[in-house]
Amino acid sequence: MALVLFLIILAIVLGIVGVVAHGLLHLLFIGIGVLIIAIVISAVRFRHGGRSPNR
C-alpha cells in the first residue's frame, strides 16, 4: 500500500512540474505513466483480495 501511495504522490509531483516548467512537458507524460502503473498495481492487489499465502 505504501508503494502505491508513493507512486501516486510521485506522479502528481511530476505532473505539476511538467505543466509548470517550460520545456519539461515530457515529465507530465512520465507522471501519467507512473500513475497508470500505480493504478495497475492497486488493481492487481485488490483483485487478489489481500489473502495471505498458505504456508
N, CA and C of each residue as an Amber inpcrd file, in Angstrom:
protein
   165
   0.8180000  -1.1920000   0.0000000   0.0000000   0.0000000   0.0000000
   0.8620000   1.2560000   0.0000000   1.9760000   1.1980000   0.7150000
   2.8680000   2.3510000   0.7540000   3.4980000   2.6070000  -0.6110000
   3.7760000   1.5410000  -1.3440000   4.3390000   1.6960000  -2.6870000
   3.3670000   2.4040000  -3.6150000   2.1150000   2.0340000  -3.5580000
   1.1040000   2.6640000  -4.4020000   0.9460000   4.1330000  -4.0360000
   0.9310000   4.4380000  -2.7650000   0.8180000   5.8290000  -2.3250000
   2.0260000   6.6520000  -2.7760000   3.2110000   6.0710000  -2.6570000
   4.4190000   6.7570000  -3.1140000   4.3710000   7.0110000  -4.6160000
   3.9160000   6.0370000  -5.3850000   3.8340000   6.2120000  -6.8310000
   2.8140000   7.2780000  -7.2180000   1.7050000   7.3380000  -6.5080000
   0.6910000   8.3550000  -6.8050000   1.2310000   9.7520000  -6.4850000
   1.9040000   9.9010000  -5.3480000   2.4930000  11.2000000  -4.9920000
   3.5600000  11.5930000  -6.0140000   4.3780000  10.6350000  -6.4330000
   5.4000000  10.8950000  -7.4350000   4.7760000  11.3300000  -8.7600000
   3.6830000  10.6930000  -9.1550000   3.0080000  11.0590000 -10.3980000
   2.4380000  12.4670000 -10.3240000   1.8870000  12.8320000  -9.1810000
   1.3370000  14.1860000  -9.0180000   2.4450000  15.2250000  -9.0940000
   3.5620000  14.9660000  -8.4250000   4.6750000  15.9140000  -8.4390000
   5.2420000  16.0590000  -9.8500000   5.4490000  14.9400000 -10.5400000
   5.9690000  15.0050000 -11.9030000   4.9970000  15.7240000 -12.8280000
   3.7120000  15.4990000 -12.6430000   2.7180000  16.1720000 -13.4650000
   2.7120000  17.6730000 -13.2470000   2.7970000  18.0910000 -12.0000000
   2.8040000  19.5270000 -11.7080000   4.0670000  20.1860000 -12.2640000
   5.2070000  19.5540000 -12.0610000   6.4540000  20.1100000 -12.5850000
   6.4220000  20.1380000 -14.1110000   5.8650000  19.1070000 -14.7230000
   5.7840000  19.0620000 -16.1770000   4.8900000  20.1340000 -16.7570000
   3.8380000  20.4980000 -16.0630000   2.9300000  21.5340000 -16.5530000
   3.5060000  22.9270000 -16.2940000   4.0910000  23.1310000 -15.1150000
   4.5440000  24.4620000 -14.7220000   5.8480000  24.8500000 -15.4210000
   6.8080000  23.9470000 -15.4570000   8.1260000  24.2810000 -16.0080000
   8.0650000  24.2850000 -17.5310000   8.5960000  25.3190000 -18.1230000
   8.5950000  25.4620000 -19.5680000   9.6270000  24.5120000 -20.1800000
   9.2020000  23.7130000 -21.1340000  10.1020000  22.7940000 -21.8150000
  10.2390000  21.4410000 -21.1470000   9.5120000  21.1970000 -20.0890000
   9.5970000  19.9020000 -19.4000000   8.2730000  19.1420000 -19.4900000
   7.6490000  19.2320000 -20.6530000   6.3660000  18.5580000 -20.8340000
   6.5050000  17.0390000 -20.7700000   7.7030000  16.5390000 -21.0770000
   7.9020000  15.0920000 -21.0040000   7.7170000  14.5640000 -19.5780000
   7.9550000  15.4000000 -18.5740000   7.7230000  14.9610000 -17.1900000
   6.2390000  14.7000000 -16.9260000   5.3730000  15.4580000 -17.5960000
   3.9400000  15.2180000 -17.4670000   3.5860000  13.8300000 -17.9660000
   4.1550000  13.4530000 -19.1090000   3.8650000  12.1320000 -19.6680000
   4.4700000  11.0150000 -18.8250000   5.6190000  11.2460000 -18.2400000
   6.2070000  10.2680000 -17.3200000   5.3270000  10.1310000 -16.0840000
   4.8080000  11.2560000 -15.5820000   3.9000000  11.2210000 -14.4330000
   2.6290000  10.4540000 -14.7350000   2.1000000  10.6180000 -15.9500000
   0.9040000   9.8710000 -16.3470000   1.2140000   8.3810000 -16.4010000
   2.3930000   8.0380000 -16.9070000   2.8000000   6.6260000 -16.9430000
   2.9400000   6.0310000 -15.5530000   3.5150000   6.7810000 -14.6480000
   3.6740000   6.3080000 -13.2600000   2.3060000   6.1370000 -12.6050000
   1.3820000   7.0450000 -12.8910000   0.0300000   6.9370000 -12.3400000
  -0.6690000   5.6900000 -12.8620000  -0.5060000   5.3900000 -14.1350000
  -1.1100000   4.1780000 -14.7090000  -0.5170000   2.9280000 -14.0540000
   0.7910000   2.9230000 -13.8310000   1.4290000   1.7840000 -13.1630000
   0.8930000   1.6200000 -11.7420000   0.7060000   2.7220000 -11.0190000
   0.1730000   2.6530000  -9.6570000  -1.2540000   2.1080000  -9.6510000
  -2.0570000   2.5130000 -10.6340000  -3.4340000   2.0120000 -10.7170000
  -3.4420000   0.5170000 -11.0200000  -2.5550000   0.0720000 -11.8990000
  -2.4880000  -1.3580000 -12.2200000  -2.0580000  -2.1650000 -11.0090000
  -1.0560000  -1.6860000 -10.2760000  -0.5970000  -2.3970000  -9.0820000
  -1.7150000  -2.4940000  -8.0430000  -2.4380000  -1.3940000  -7.8210000
  -3.5120000  -1.4310000  -6.8310000  -4.6670000  -2.3110000  -7.2960000
  -4.9340000  -2.3570000  -8.5970000  -5.9970000  -3.2220000  -9.1050000
  -5.6360000  -4.6930000  -8.9440000  -4.3780000  -5.0310000  -9.1730000
  -3.9430000  -6.4230000  -9.0000000  -4.0280000  -6.8250000  -7.5380000
  -3.6140000  -5.9440000  -6.6400000  -3.7050000  -6.2620000  -5.2060000
  -5.1620000  -6.3610000  -4.7510000  -6.0270000  -5.5090000  -5.2940000
  -7.4320000  -5.5460000  -4.9100000  -8.0990000  -6.8100000  -5.4400000
  -7.7150000  -7.2360000  -6.6180000  -8.3070000  -8.4240000  -7.2190000
  -7.9750000  -9.6800000  -6.4200000  -6.7770000  -9.7330000  -5.8730000
  -6.3880000 -10.8970000  -5.0800000  -7.0470000 -10.8930000  -3.7010000
  -7.6230000  -9.8280000  -3.2930000  -8.3860000  -9.7770000  -2.0530000
  -7.5540000  -9.6860000  -0.7910000  -6.2780000  -9.4850000  -0.8980000
  -5.4480000  -9.3360000   0.2830000  -5.2520000 -10.6230000   1.0520000
  -5.4430000 -11.7530000   0.3850000  -5.2450000 -13.0330000   1.0570000
  -3.7620000 -13.2810000   1.2950000  -3.4360000 -13.8040000   2.4490000
  -2.0470000 -14.1650000   2.7140000  -1.7720000 -15.5470000   2.1320000
  -0.5570000 -15.7840000   1.6890000  -0.2360000 -17.0970000   1.1000000
  -0.3000000 -18.2100000   2.1400000  -0.6850000 -19.3850000   1.6860000
  -0.7480000 -20.5600000   2.5860000   0.6600000 -21.0580000   2.8450000
   0.9000000 -21.4350000   4.0850000   2.2220000 -21.9480000   4.4490000
   2.1180000 -23.3610000   4.9220000
